[in-house]
Amino acid sequence: MGVGDTVDMRILIVGAGATGGAFGARLLEAGRDVTYLVRAARAEELRRGGLRFMAPDGDRVLPVQVITAGQSAGEFDLVLLAVKATGLDAALDDAAPFIGTGTTVVPFLNGMRHIDLIRSLPAGIPLGGLVKIIAALGEEGSVRQMTDLATMTIGTFDGSAVPARISDTLRVPGLELFETNDVLQALWDKWVFIAAAGVVTCLFRNSVGNILAAGGRAHIDAAIAETEAVAAAAGHRTQTASHDQAVGLLTDPGSAFVSSLYRDVVSGHATEAEHILGDLQVRARAVEVDTPLVDLTLVQLRAGGRAAAAPAP
């Protein structure tokens, strides 16, 4: 596959938040043909001011192509789903007209429910994907990448090699690409960590450092063991390196770490609680694994959601 063929692939990124914005910026700077599918307000913002991307290697503003649901743009070669779980169903509906039989679809969400959805799409070739990046949306829709960490892992579901034109397209400066022959294992490894982190920081409503200082180490260990037990029973025993990394991050004295789920709860944003913890609970029941800490956390988050949605007296 020649360089020209690779660059000429039409890429649709669904969502221009922190993740989609940062990875899209790297692809754009490498000359890739990138279009964003976004809501009307975000589309106007991007058309008017471009994509403002701030990273450790400098700040810049990139002109971008944008479309909204219902527009005519034909089928794309590669669709990257970079939305939160709360917007997944709507995003798939919006993206459906742009996905043809030859379109590769790669989601970058946490958990596993989205994998079931993309594997059942009427068209498209699904791949598994996960990303690691520390980024956030700033003022006026700007995207800020806080550290150099920006990795993307992709893989097929049958263990075959990722098509070269896909990996060549996604291998660009500023983005470290990995390929795996067991993407489901990689997704489970990430999921059990995110779920354990969500349980710990949401249940105790605090940072790892403060929870440890309050005597919470045993509960942290129990949360990790609980989520990993679900994965093991589902046939995806957590790899040693992933387990060690989770323990290191969640038992670091003085750490200010909190989960993204907890940050959303504190800020009053819609959360991925059902996608991360609710779905894990459902799968745990299916494999007959008890999850008392996950259950408690879900009760707290669901009750809090009901209280927030209740009309003011």
HELIX and SHEET records of a PDB file:
HELIX    1   1 VAL A    3  VAL A    7  1                                   5    
HELIX    2   2 ALA A   18  GLU A   29  1                                  12    
HELIX    3   3 ALA A   40  GLY A   49  1                                  10    
HELIX    4   4 ALA A   85  GLY A   87  5                                   3    
HELIX    5   5 LEU A   88  ALA A   95  1                                   8    
HELIX    6   6 ALA A   96  PHE A   98  5                                   3    
HELIX    7   7 ARG A  113  ARG A  119  1                                   7    
HELIX    8   8 GLU A  139  GLY A  141  5                                   3    
HELIX    9   9 ALA A  164  LEU A  170  1                                   7    
HELIX   10  10 VAL A  183  LEU A  203  1                                  21    
HELIX   11  11 VAL A  208  ALA A  213  1                                   6    
HELIX   12  12 ARG A  217  ALA A  233  1                                  17    
HELIX   13  13 THR A  240  LEU A  250  1                                  11    
HELIX   14  14 SER A  260  SER A  267  1                                   8    
HELIX   15  15 ALA A  273  ALA A  273  1                                   1    
HELIX   16  16 GLU A  274  GLY A  278  3                                   5    
HELIX   17  17 ASP A  279  ALA A  286  1                                   8    
HELIX   18  18 PRO A  292  ALA A  309  1                                  18    
SHEET    1   A 6 GLN A  65  ILE A  67  0                                        
SHEET    2   A 6 ASP A  33  LEU A  37  1                                        
SHEET    3   A 6 ARG A  10  VAL A  14  1                                        
SHEET    4   A 6 LEU A  78  LEU A  81  1                                        
SHEET    5   A 6 THR A 104  PRO A 107  1                                        
SHEET    6   A 6 ILE A 125  PRO A 126  1                                        
SHEET    1   B 4 GLY A  58  LEU A  62  0                                        
SHEET    2   B 4 LEU A  51  ALA A  55 -1                                        
SHEET    3   B 4 VAL A 143  GLY A 155  1                                        
SHEET    4   B 4 GLY A 128  LEU A 137 -1                                        
SHEET    1   C 4 GLY A  58  LEU A  62  0                                        
SHEET    2   C 4 LEU A  51  ALA A  55 -1                                        
SHEET    3   C 4 VAL A 143  GLY A 155  1                                        
SHEET    4   C 4 GLU A 176  GLU A 179  1                                        
END                                                                             
